Amino acid sequence: MMPAIHPVAGGFCGSARTRDFFIYDEEIAYIVPAKMMAATVSDPPADGAGAAQEVPAQLETPYSIPQHLKLWRDLAAQGPQTAQ
């Protein structure tokens, strides 16, 4: 089981990835989302991750951690892909 969230707490204004993007509160923009992510793994699920225990072994990734990282680095090196 892998917790997955994209926390956004605020502390910024403007549009992301543009020149008008500005961080005005670093605590809220950086620290609060990091705490939110840490909270997803700091406490074990109340039922001992019962639902995760039911996931069949064949659904597990065939990649080792180094293979997985290489895959993502290779994809990132290709740059953005455009739809055809």
Backbone as a printed PyTorch tensor [residue, N CA C, xyz], in Angstrom:
tensor([[[  0.8520,  -1.1720,   0.0000],
         [  0.0000,   0.0000,   0.0000],
         [  0.8960,   1.2340,   0.0000]],

        [[  0.5850,   2.1880,  -0.8490],
         [  1.3640,   3.4120,  -0.9040],
         [  0.4170,   4.6030,  -0.8280]],

        [[  0.5480,   5.4010,   0.2440],
         [ -0.2790,   6.6110,   0.3060],
         [  0.1130,   7.5600,  -0.8260]],

        [[ -0.8520,   8.1780,  -1.4150],
         [ -0.5710,   9.1070,  -2.5030],
         [ -1.4980,  10.3100,  -2.3870]],

        [[ -0.9020,  11.4670,  -2.1700],
         [ -1.6640,  12.7140,  -2.1140],
         [ -0.8480,  13.8020,  -2.7870]],

        [[ -1.4830,  14.8560,  -3.1490],
         [ -0.8190,  16.0440,  -3.6720],
         [ -1.3030,  17.2030,  -2.8090]],

        [[ -0.6260,  17.4150,  -1.6670],
         [ -1.1140,  18.4280,  -0.7360],
         [ -0.8080,  19.8540,  -1.1960]],

        [[ -1.7940,  20.7080,  -1.0840],
         [ -1.6330,  22.1280,  -1.3420],
         [ -2.3030,  22.8520,  -0.1830]],

        [[ -1.5350,  23.6450,   0.5240],
         [ -2.0780,  24.3240,   1.6920],
         [ -2.2100,  25.8310,   1.4920]],

        [[ -1.6110,  26.3680,   0.4850],
         [ -1.6630,  27.8110,   0.2690],
         [ -0.2990,  28.4390,   0.5000]],

        [[ -0.2980,  29.7170,   0.8400],
         [  0.9490,  30.4240,   1.0680],
         [  1.5710,  30.9680,  -0.2030]],

        [[  0.8220,  30.9120,  -1.2780],
         [  1.3260,  31.4190,  -2.5510],
         [  0.1980,  32.1240,  -3.2890]],

        [[  0.5660,  32.8840,  -4.3070],
         [ -0.4310,  33.5190,  -5.1610],
         [  0.0750,  33.4640,  -6.5930]],

        [[ -0.7970,  33.7200,  -7.5270],
         [ -0.4470,  33.6520,  -8.9370],
         [ -0.6810,  32.2690,  -9.4960]],

        [[ -0.4230,  32.1250, -10.7620],
         [ -0.6040,  30.8430, -11.4450],
         [  0.6850,  30.0380, -11.4050]],

        [[  0.5600,  28.7460, -11.1150],
         [  1.7320,  27.8760, -11.0560],
         [  2.4810,  27.8890, -12.3870]],

        [[  3.7790,  27.8210, -12.2910],
         [  4.6840,  27.7680, -13.4540],
         [  4.5800,  28.9910, -14.3610]],

        [[  4.2710,  30.1270, -13.7750],
         [  4.2550,  31.3770, -14.5400],
         [  5.0800,  32.4180, -13.8030]],

        [[  5.3290,  33.5240, -14.4520],
         [  6.1320,  34.5900, -13.8500],
         [  5.4400,  35.2700, -12.6760]],

        [[  4.1040,  35.1900, -12.6210],
         [  3.4050,  35.8700, -11.5390],
         [  3.2480,  35.0000, -10.2870]],

        [[  3.8020,  33.7780, -10.2970],
         [  3.7370,  32.9030,  -9.1330],
         [  4.6550,  33.4570,  -8.0500]],

        [[  4.1490,  33.5410,  -6.8130],
         [  4.9220,  34.1270,  -5.7220],
         [  4.5880,  33.4230,  -4.4100]],

        [[  5.6270,  33.0160,  -3.6690],
         [  5.4560,  32.4260,  -2.3380],
         [  5.4870,  33.5710,  -1.3390]],

        [[  4.4000,  33.7560,  -0.5980],
         [  4.3830,  34.8260,   0.4040],
         [  4.4310,  34.2960,   1.8320]],

        [[  4.2120,  32.9870,   2.0200],
         [  4.3110,  32.3930,   3.3560],
         [  4.9620,  31.0300,   3.2120]],

        [[  6.2810,  30.9730,   3.4670],
         [  7.0250,  29.7390,   3.2600],
         [  6.5620,  28.6130,   4.1830]],

        [[  6.1720,  28.9290,   5.3990],
         [  5.6820,  27.9080,   6.3390],
         [  4.4690,  27.1850,   5.7530]],

        [[  3.5150,  27.9580,   5.2730],
         [  2.2980,  27.3590,   4.7210],
         [  2.5780,  26.6840,   3.3730]],

        [[  3.4250,  27.2730,   2.5620],
         [  3.6830,  26.7390,   1.2230],
         [  4.5480,  25.4840,   1.2330]],

        [[  5.5160,  25.3880,   2.1530],
         [  6.4490,  24.2690,   2.1450],
         [  6.2510,  23.2940,   3.3080]],

        [[  6.1720,  23.8230,   4.5180],
         [  6.1720,  22.9750,   5.7130],
         [  4.8380,  22.2600,   5.9110]],

        [[  3.7350,  22.9750,   5.7840],
         [  2.4280,  22.3590,   6.0030],
         [  2.1830,  21.2010,   5.0220]],

        [[  2.4270,  21.3610,   3.7100],
         [  2.2370,  20.2060,   2.8210],
         [  3.1640,  19.0320,   3.1620]],

        [[  4.3910,  19.3230,   3.5930],
         [  5.3110,  18.2410,   3.9890],
         [  4.7590,  17.4910,   5.1950]],

        [[  4.1910,  18.2240,   6.1500],
         [  3.5810,  17.5790,   7.3130],
         [  2.3700,  16.7480,   6.8960]],

        [[  1.6040,  17.2430,   5.9380],
         [  0.4430,  16.5020,   5.4550],
         [  0.8840,  15.1750,   4.8400]],

        [[  1.9570,  15.2120,   4.0430],
         [  2.4550,  13.9880,   3.4280],
         [  2.9970,  13.0310,   4.4850]],

        [[  3.7310,  13.5650,   5.4570],
         [  4.2810,  12.7180,   6.5200],
         [  3.1670,  12.0510,   7.3130]],

        [[  2.0680,  12.7400,   7.4880],
         [  0.9500,  12.1840,   8.2530],
         [  0.3270,  10.9770,   7.5610]],

        [[  0.5060,  10.8530,   6.2620],
         [ -0.0770,   9.7060,   5.5560],
         [  0.6440,   8.4090,   5.8810]],

        [[  1.8640,   8.5010,   6.3940],
         [  2.6300,   7.2900,   6.7110],
         [  3.0100,   7.1830,   8.1750]],

        [[  2.7580,   8.2080,   8.9550],
         [  3.2080,   8.1930,  10.3490],
         [  2.3670,   7.2860,  11.2270]],

        [[  1.1030,   7.0930,  10.9000],
         [  0.2170,   6.2440,  11.6910],
         [ -0.2370,   5.0620,  10.8450]],

        [[ -0.0730,   3.8440,  11.3650],
         [ -0.5520,   2.6950,  10.5900],
         [ -2.0760,   2.7000,  10.5240]],

        [[ -2.6380,   2.1480,   9.4700],
         [ -4.0980,   2.0700,   9.3850],
         [ -4.6700,   1.3100,  10.5810]],

        [[ -5.8520,   1.6950,  11.0120],
         [ -6.4730,   1.1040,  12.1950],
         [ -6.6890,  -0.3940,  12.0500]],

        [[ -6.9400,  -0.8670,  10.8260],
         [ -7.2210,  -2.2860,  10.6390],
         [ -5.9870,  -3.0830,  10.2230]],

        [[ -4.7990,  -2.5150,  10.4350],
         [ -3.5810,  -3.2270,  10.0450],
         [ -3.4130,  -3.3200,   8.5430]],

        [[ -3.9690,  -2.3680,   7.8170],
         [ -3.8910,  -2.3250,   6.3480],
         [ -4.5570,  -3.5470,   5.7300]],

        [[ -5.6850,  -3.9200,   6.2970],
         [ -6.4060,  -5.1050,   5.8360],
         [ -6.6830,  -5.1150,   4.3520]],

        [[ -7.1630,  -3.9990,   3.8030],
         [ -7.4730,  -3.9520,   2.3720],
         [ -6.2090,  -4.1290,   1.5350]],

        [[ -5.1140,  -3.5590,   1.9940],
         [ -3.8580,  -3.6850,   1.2460],
         [ -3.3550,  -5.1160,   1.2560]],

        [[ -3.6430,  -5.8570,   2.3130],
         [ -3.2170,  -7.2480,   2.4060],
         [ -3.9200,  -8.1230,   1.3770]],

        [[ -5.0570,  -7.6520,   0.8600],
         [ -5.8330,  -8.4320,  -0.0910],
         [ -5.3950,  -8.2380,  -1.5420]],

        [[ -4.4730,  -7.3140,  -1.7910],
         [ -4.0160,  -7.0590,  -3.1600],
         [ -3.2090,  -8.2700,  -3.6380]],

        [[ -3.5850,  -8.8500,  -4.7530],
         [ -2.8630, -10.0270,  -5.2520],
         [ -1.3970,  -9.7070,  -5.5530]],

        [[ -0.5550, -10.6720,  -5.3190],
         [  0.8850, -10.4950,  -5.5400],
         [  1.1980, -10.1440,  -6.9870]],

        [[  0.3940, -10.6310,  -7.9470],
         [  0.6880, -10.3460,  -9.3490],
         [  0.5180,  -8.8730,  -9.7050]],

        [[ -0.1270,  -8.0960,  -8.8470],
         [ -0.2780,  -6.6650,  -9.1150],
         [  0.9310,  -5.8610,  -8.6580]],

        [[  1.8410,  -6.5010,  -7.9550],
         [  3.0260,  -5.7950,  -7.4970],
         [  3.9190,  -5.4750,  -8.6870]],

        [[  4.6410,  -4.3710,  -8.5760],
         [  5.4990,  -3.9350,  -9.6720],
         [  6.6230,  -4.9360,  -9.9240]],

        [[  6.9250,  -5.2010, -11.1760],
         [  8.0350,  -6.1030, -11.4840],
         [  9.3890,  -5.4050, -11.4020]],

        [[  9.3810,  -4.1090, -11.1050],
         [ 10.6100,  -3.3350, -11.0860],
         [ 11.2150,  -3.2710,  -9.6940]],

        [[ 12.5510,  -3.3200,  -9.6480],
         [ 13.2500,  -3.0380,  -8.4010],
         [ 13.2660,  -1.5150,  -8.2460]],

        [[ 13.6560,  -1.0380,  -7.0880],
         [ 13.7150,   0.4130,  -6.8900],
         [ 14.6630,   1.0680,  -7.8930]],

        [[ 15.8840,   0.5620,  -8.1060],
         [ 16.7550,   1.1950,  -9.1170],
         [ 16.1520,   1.1660, -10.5220]],

        [[ 15.4640,   0.0690, -10.8830],
         [ 14.8340,  -0.0040, -12.2090],
         [ 13.7090,   1.0150, -12.3270]],

        [[ 12.9310,   1.1610, -11.2660],
         [ 11.8320,   2.1200, -11.2640],
         [ 12.3650,   3.5460, -11.4120]],

        [[ 13.4120,   3.8760, -10.6570],
         [ 13.9980,   5.2170, -10.7540],
         [ 14.5620,   5.4730, -12.1410]],

        [[ 15.2040,   4.4720, -12.7340],
         [ 15.7250,   4.6390, -14.0910],
         [ 14.5990,   4.8970, -15.0810]],

        [[ 13.5030,   4.1450, -14.9420],
         [ 12.3470,   4.3520, -15.8190],
         [ 11.8740,   5.8000, -15.7680]],

        [[ 11.6860,   6.3340, -14.5660],
         [ 11.1900,   7.7010, -14.4310],
         [ 12.2050,   8.7370, -14.8820]],

        [[ 13.4900,   8.4750, -14.6380],
         [ 14.5210,   9.4230, -15.1090],
         [ 14.5760,   9.4370, -16.6340]],

        [[ 14.4380,   8.2630, -17.2290],
         [ 14.4160,   8.1930, -18.6930],
         [ 13.2110,   8.9360, -19.2650]],

        [[ 12.0510,   8.7550, -18.6400],
         [ 10.8530,   9.4740, -19.0900],
         [ 11.0270,  10.9770, -18.9390]],

        [[ 11.6020,  11.4090, -17.8180],
         [ 11.8110,  12.8410, -17.5880],
         [ 12.8000,  13.4170, -18.5920]],

        [[ 13.8020,  12.6500, -18.9670],
         [ 14.8080,  13.1200, -19.9140],
         [ 14.2220,  13.3310, -21.3080]],

        [[ 13.1240,  12.6310, -21.6240],
         [ 12.4800,  12.7780, -22.9280],
         [ 11.7490,  14.1060, -23.0520]],

        [[ 11.4610,  14.7370, -21.9170],
         [ 10.7520,  16.0060, -21.9420],
         [  9.2710,  15.7960, -22.1440]],

        [[  8.5250,  16.8930, -22.1870],
         [  7.0730,  16.7860, -22.3520],
         [  6.7010,  16.1490, -23.6730]],

        [[  5.7100,  15.2950, -23.6290],
         [  5.2180,  14.6540, -24.8460],
         [  3.9640,  15.4020, -25.3110]],

        [[  3.8320,  15.5800, -26.5860],
         [  2.6440,  16.2590, -27.1170],
         [  1.7060,  15.2350, -27.7090]],

        [[  0.4180,  15.4760, -27.5620],
         [ -0.5920,  14.5680, -28.1140],
         [ -0.6330,  14.7380, -29.6270]],

        [[ -0.8540,  13.6550, -30.3190],
         [ -0.8870,  13.7130, -31.7860],
         [ -2.2910,  13.5260, -32.2850]]])
